[in-house]
Amino acid sequence: MPSEKLIEFLNQNHVHYETAHHFENYTAQETAASAHVKGKEFAKCVVVMLDGDPVMTVLPANYKVDLKRLKQLTGSKSASIAHEEEFSYMFPDCSVGAMPPFGNLYHLPVIADSDLMKDDTITFNAGNHTEALRISAADYKRLVHPRVANIHRRRFRPFIM
């Protein structure tokens, strides 16, 4: 069952959403494939610690967070990927690693990757490892008010002769 907090929030804000049931997965890339969504169109959440404070970053499933870029963007002195034990208590209604990209519901600032915000829709975990939700990117921006920036590392492109 999707996070009740999330569903209630979407319903209160009159947001149309679609639910996609999928095989139980534990990585965003596997979930995207199981939900029949391209990795670049599936939002994954990565909690990072910026100067010791948790921040939710949201980026395409096939991207990695660029900690150096995040530090520059936010003016932070330190940045690291948070360990599950540092943040799992913040999401009591979600399975570990399946939190939806709505940091605002959990009192976390949100920084979303600009590439993810280019599409018309956004698909994400619904608080568990077997369901995903899809909403319009416009509704996501309206409800979450994420800071949108390029926060991913450049992907390696092999040299082709």
Secondary structure, DSSP 8 states (H G I E B T S, - for coil): ---HHHHHHHHHTT---EEEE----SSHHHHHHHTT--GGGEEEEEEEEETTEEEEEEEETT--B-HHHHHHHHT-S-EEE--HHHHGGG-TTS-TT---S-GGGGT--EEEETTGGGSSEEEEE-SSSSEEEEEEHHHHHHHH--EEE--B---------
